């Protein structure tokens, strides 16, 4: 396996695992938010706001991972 193929495999693996981690994180945050709203409906606004902020921060992880993977993939081509 040459260096470009290994770099492509590593980039795909990094992006895929980051996406999997973000999906699990989003699912857990959403689950707990729905559970919290079901238990205390009057706190819906603050729970939803916190949920959206948390999901936004969680989604930053795969974006950063993809950027780093592409940067490393570009360096491996030289």
C-alpha positions as CSV (number, residue, x, y, z in Angstrom):
1,X,0.0,0.0,0.0
2,X,1.5,3.3,-1.0
3,X,1.5,6.5,1.0
4,X,-1.4,8.1,-0.9
5,X,-3.6,5.1,-0.4
6,X,-2.8,5.0,3.3
7,X,-3.5,8.7,3.7
8,X,-6.8,8.3,1.9
9,X,-7.7,5.5,4.2
10,X,-6.7,7.4,7.3
11,X,-8.7,10.5,6.2
12,X,-11.8,8.4,5.6
13,X,-11.4,6.7,8.9
14,X,-10.9,9.9,10.8
15,X,-13.9,11.6,9.1
16,X,-16.1,8.5,9.6
17,X,-15.3,8.0,13.3
18,X,-15.8,11.7,13.9
19,X,-19.2,11.5,12.2
20,X,-20.1,8.5,14.2
21,X,-19.1,10.2,17.5
22,X,-21.1,13.3,16.6
23,X,-24.2,11.2,15.7
24,X,-24.0,9.4,19.1
25,X,-23.5,12.7,20.9
26,X,-26.5,14.3,19.0
27,X,-28.7,11.4,19.9
28,X,-27.8,11.5,23.6
29,X,-28.3,15.2,23.8
30,X,-31.7,15.0,22.0
31,X,-32.8,12.1,24.1
32,X,-32.0,13.8,27.3
33,X,-33.6,17.1,26.2
34,X,-36.9,15.3,25.3
35,X,-36.8,13.4,28.6
36,X,-36.2,16.7,30.4
37,X,-39.1,18.4,28.6
38,X,-41.4,15.4,29.3
39,X,-40.5,15.7,33.0
40,X,-40.7,19.4,33.3
41,X,-42.7,21.0,30.4
42,X,-42.4,24.5,31.7
43,X,-38.6,24.4,31.2
44,X,-39.0,23.7,27.5
45,X,-37.5,27.0,26.3
46,X,-34.3,26.8,28.3
47,X,-33.8,23.1,27.6
48,X,-34.3,23.6,23.9
49,X,-31.8,26.5,23.8
50,X,-29.2,24.5,25.7
51,X,-29.9,21.5,23.4
52,X,-29.3,23.5,20.2
53,X,-26.1,25.1,21.6
54,X,-24.8,21.6,22.6
55,X,-25.7,20.1,19.2
56,X,-23.9,23.0,17.5
57,X,-20.8,22.4,19.6
58,X,-20.9,18.6,19.0
59,X,-21.3,19.1,15.2
60,X,-18.1,21.2,15.2
61,X,-16.1,18.0,15.9
62,X,-16.7,16.2,12.6
63,X,-16.1,19.5,10.7
64,X,-12.8,20.0,12.3
65,X,-11.9,16.3,11.8
66,X,-12.6,16.5,8.1
67,X,-10.5,19.7,7.7
68,X,-7.6,18.1,9.5
69,X,-8.0,14.9,7.5
70,X,-7.9,16.8,4.2
71,X,-4.9,18.8,5.4
72,X,-3.0,15.6,6.3
73,X,-4.1,14.0,3.0
74,X,-2.7,16.9,1.1
75,X,0.6,16.7,2.9
76,X,0.9,13.0,2.2
77,X,0.6,13.6,-1.6
78,X,4.0,15.4,-1.6
